[in-house]
């Protein structure tokens, strides 16, 4: 009878250990996905900022080319707001 109780105790202990390991793996995976999602959000914000900068830079370059083409001389047109900030 003592051997059966010891076997049951060992089995219960093993099941609990495996359950704890599985829970730890799931928690780690969830945390990794949350960090990754946050990184993607940050990259999307950075991409939007760079796209805005590129558009402003194109606009300013277009204004400079038009200014030179029309032979208007100095001073050049002012840059659009937000280009150099």
C-alpha positions as CSV (number, residue, x, y, z in Angstrom):
1,X,0.0,0.0,0.0
2,X,2.9,2.3,0.7
3,X,4.3,1.8,-2.7
4,X,1.0,2.8,-4.4
5,X,0.9,6.1,-2.4
6,X,4.5,6.9,-3.3
7,X,3.8,6.1,-7.0
8,X,0.7,8.3,-7.0
9,X,2.6,11.1,-5.2
10,X,5.4,10.9,-7.8
11,X,2.9,10.9,-10.7
12,X,1.0,13.9,-9.3
13,X,4.3,15.7,-8.8
14,X,5.4,15.0,-12.4
15,X,2.0,16.2,-13.7
16,X,2.3,19.4,-11.7
17,X,5.9,20.0,-12.9
18,X,4.9,19.4,-16.5
19,X,1.9,21.8,-16.1
20,X,4.2,24.5,-14.6
21,X,6.6,24.1,-17.4
22,X,3.9,24.4,-20.0
23,X,2.5,27.5,-18.2
24,X,5.9,29.1,-18.2
25,X,6.4,28.5,-21.9
26,X,2.9,30.0,-22.7
27,X,3.7,33.0,-20.5
28,X,7.1,33.5,-22.2
29,X,5.5,33.2,-25.6
30,X,2.8,35.7,-24.8
31,X,5.4,38.2,-23.4
32,X,7.5,37.8,-26.5
33,X,4.5,38.5,-28.8
34,X,3.6,41.5,-26.8
35,X,7.1,42.9,-27.1
36,X,7.1,42.2,-30.8
37,X,3.7,43.9,-31.3
38,X,5.0,47.0,-29.4
39,X,8.1,47.0,-31.7
40,X,5.9,46.9,-34.8
41,X,3.9,49.8,-33.6
42,X,7.1,51.8,-32.9
43,X,8.4,51.0,-36.4
44,X,5.1,52.0,-38.0
45,X,5.3,55.4,-36.3
46,X,8.9,55.8,-37.4
47,X,8.0,54.9,-40.9
48,X,5.1,57.5,-41.0
49,X,7.5,60.1,-39.7
50,X,10.1,59.4,-42.4
51,X,7.4,59.4,-45.1
52,X,6.3,62.8,-44.0
53,X,9.9,64.0,-44.0
54,X,10.4,62.6,-47.5
55,X,7.3,64.4,-48.8
56,X,8.3,67.7,-47.2
57,X,11.8,67.3,-48.7
58,X,10.4,66.6,-52.1
59,X,8.1,69.7,-51.8
60,X,11.1,71.9,-50.9
61,X,13.3,70.6,-53.6
62,X,10.5,71.2,-56.1
63,X,10.2,74.8,-54.9
64,X,13.9,75.3,-55.2
65,X,14.0,73.9,-58.8
66,X,11.1,76.1,-59.7
67,X,12.8,79.1,-58.2
68,X,16.0,78.5,-60.1
69,X,14.1,77.7,-63.3
70,X,12.3,81.0,-63.1
71,X,15.6,82.7,-62.6
72,X,14.3,84.6,-59.5
73,X,17.7,84.8,-57.8
74,X,18.4,84.9,-54.1
75,X,17.0,84.4,-51.5
76,X,15.6,80.9,-52.0
77,X,12.1,80.2,-50.9
78,X,11.7,79.2,-47.2
79,X,11.5,75.5,-46.4
80,X,8.0,74.2,-45.5
81,X,7.2,74.1,-41.8
82,X,8.4,70.9,-40.1
83,X,11.1,70.0,-42.6
84,X,14.1,70.6,-40.4
85,X,12.6,69.8,-37.0
